[in-house]
Amino acid sequence: MSLKKNIAILLTCFLASHAFTQINWEPSYRIFSVKEGLPSSETYFVYQDQQGYIWFCTDRGVVRYDGFHMEVLTTKNGLPDNVIFWIYEDYKGRIWFISYNGLLSYYDNAKHKIIKYRYNQLISDYIGNNLYPYKTFSIDKNDNIFFSSGNNGVLKIDRQGRTQIAAFRGDYWTFDLRNGSYQATFNLYKTKDIAPKFYELTLRKEGKLQKRIISYEVFKNHMQSALAELKLHQGRKIARVQDCFFDLRFPEKVVRFPGTTGYFSAGPDLWITTVDGAYKLKNIAKYGLVNAPKQHFLSGFKVSAVLKDRENGWWFSTLDKGIVYLPNSIVKNCLVFENSKEIDVTHVVVDSNKDIFYSDHLGVFRLKDHYPLITSNHLSRTIVSRFDNLLLLPRINRKLPIDVKNKKYWRIPNYYDYFNEQDTSVLICASMIMRIHRSGQMDTLYDYFASKKYDKNLHHFFETVCSSGEAVFVGNAKGLFCLKNGMLVNSMFPKAIRENRISCVRYSKELGLIIGTRGDGIYLFKNGKITHHITAKNGLVSDQINKIELEKNGITCWISTNRGVSKLFFIGNKYVRIHNILNVNGLASSEVNYAFLDDGTVYLATKRGISKFPTDLSFLMNPLKEQVSVKELTIDGKVIYPESQDLELESGSKMIHIELRSTNYKSLGSQPYKYRLSAHDKWTYGNTGSIDFYDLTSGDYHLELSYLNDNGIWQKPYGILTIHKQPKFVETIWFYILLVFSSFLLAFILFRITAIQINKQRRYKRQIEKLEQKALLAQMNPHFIFNSLNSIQSFLVYHENDLAEKYLQMLSQLIRMTLNNSRESEVTIQQEIDVLSKYIQLEKMRFKDRFDFEIKTSLTHTERQKYIPPMLIQPFVENAIIHGFKGLNIMGKLEVNFKELVENKLVVVVTDNGIGYDSKDKNTLSSEHKSYGMQITSERLSLFREKYNAEFDFVIENRMDENGKSKGTKIIILIPVFNKD
């Protein structure tokens, strides 16, 4: 075998071995796909606008991401085409979209909608049938549009729609610098050979030739098609021809990246995207384009664009897997798997040769090739630690001696924690507390099971151990203890330390004892007292402490917790500065079991593998202030976009829906926040990006908000919205004035109405009394009295003494009954029947029995006890006797029938066979005599209608025989009846 072949084989073997032992450190990333809201996984470009929104270009529309929600905009929203390749933001903040068909549109932030470019037809005419996907676009401050596609030259459209095409002779491809000032053209000169001899780049400004650059190097990589770009990077013009890149100053120094899709400037670094991930060329201004250190990211991803946002996060658009987000590119992770399952790494150390070792429940392994140093299938947890240059590996049989001849590692009894005593010895703990010297000698300081001097309540194993040089301290589920004279005591510690579960304890002469607990944070104990108590309320990432590691300066602590890592830097005896590193900062997992410090790098053993980053935390930036703000408001279904923080609400407004936005993209769409309407209210927590209020009372509100930043600390509350809800009319002073005025007016009106009614009642009463007196006089008029006396005299003259006496007796009874009833407002029906019977009997005696009468009733006894106004029927009876029987040649007949009660009305029918009723004169039955009693009765009935609000009425009818002659009168009287208490 030839020497060249042997060298090739050895080189291949070396590279293969190197590749096998190479640790695959990668940043943690999150993929946004269709599941997270993208319309498609095929994405072309990513951009952050001046307002902080992140935009994604896809083949199914464009997406605006506000930190909480993805808003998909398509042709339905105004895009001329759903395939959007590129985004450009102009000097007005308009977001321009360049589509596959070349037509333009932009998002108007003032109108919050997409508007199509009004001169798209001119672009369509310019493109014709050439729909080449690569296009360039820019706009200057005079709103002149510069557009190019293929080899059609540069199209300029001014704001009036006037066009101009700049086409240069010999130019094959035209492109620009995307600022409206520079245009550059690419020339491909063909020779007799199939491949061209060289490529020429022509730089122009406003169409005028500036410079020609010829590259003989790029032609070596034959291009199937020509694609060229020119971009400014750190003041340098970097050209791309297909997958070759060169600085215009050094056109022969070419670097090639097969499968290139684009290149992007990010600070001092240049990023080149390919179909196999993205490459970062570090600080090309310092190293040059060819010699710049390269880092490869996202191997296997077809990356189309890269963006560094304002919080140092990285966004990658891909052609097949959506959007990839890296919180930062500094924190690197190496995931550990066993049968495709992620392994919970418990400890990690780096030896003096920079080899990394980790432990898990299966044993202890070397990271670069996962070579097992020890294996175990039954230990609950395995630990690997470092003592000077030695690795301490646990063994099952603790009685075996330490092999001090092995200069790389020692096998020592199984342990849960260790503490280096200045590299002279190491303390370990489990159920025993042991000191192992550099010579390999082991001293047992305490053995739980062998010692008879232990508290029966003491737990049988210890989780942590440390030494102050003078004393040894251990901790477990029962608290913290000090080892003195072979016994464990804790009386010198406060109750908070004695009764807490101690997960880790460390010592430095600057800070004293640093004590980690499971649930109560960190305690610092020095000179017999607690000097600090640090919890999540003070900024610690979590109160559940796993491990504590100290830097050599003695004042910097690294706290491993179930939610990340906290770096504590103590300033003097009072102040502490806290920095938190969380899952959102790129850790493999937020559950951190252990931290190991080595030459400016911290290595974390986590639930999913190992993470590493610099101890100076250079990748952490100061959190931007007020990252969460109001995006839009919906008031009773109407969407508004507030132009200020002041919101005026009408009094009838009910539902307020507030959509929030966040520029803290590390929260990955679930930014925790809390809000309240006033400083006296309790905080309401959320993470959905929305706030709802229903039917606020009128008044002024100051909506405050705080959020958990990417360092795990709640930001100082700040106002995001001032709400003034107009009061309802019933809540204004005018309403109360109107109410008082209306009350007075109503009281006055009621008073007046009451007074009027009282006066009216008084008038009614006086009139009734008057009418009753008149009625009494009408009934007991002098003519009646005179006629009665004459009748008595006639009885005496004709010696009819018995009749005279009887008549006089009946008259006196009638007068007495009439006087009694006239003083009452109402009398019973029976009383009215009795009075009426007396009166008719007197009249019959006076008229010498020239008529007969009959009083009928079908009323029950109970019905006859109901009340009616007095003396209403007597005038009708009197009228029948005096006027109806006057001049009658036959025997008169009078009938009074108390017929029935109908709907609480008494029906009385008075019937006679007299001379009849003259309808022309209701008050008389004879022109010779007026019946004042009937007139008075009519007036009384009218007054009763108003007083009782009831119907009083009577009807007079003529009784006619078969020949149409009068045979008497019939009177029907309706009288309401009452129940009297």
Summary of the structure (lengths in Angstrom):
residues: 981
radius of gyration: 56.2
end to end distance: 139.9
largest distance: 188.6
contacts: 3102
relative contact order: 0.05
helix: 19%
strand: 41%
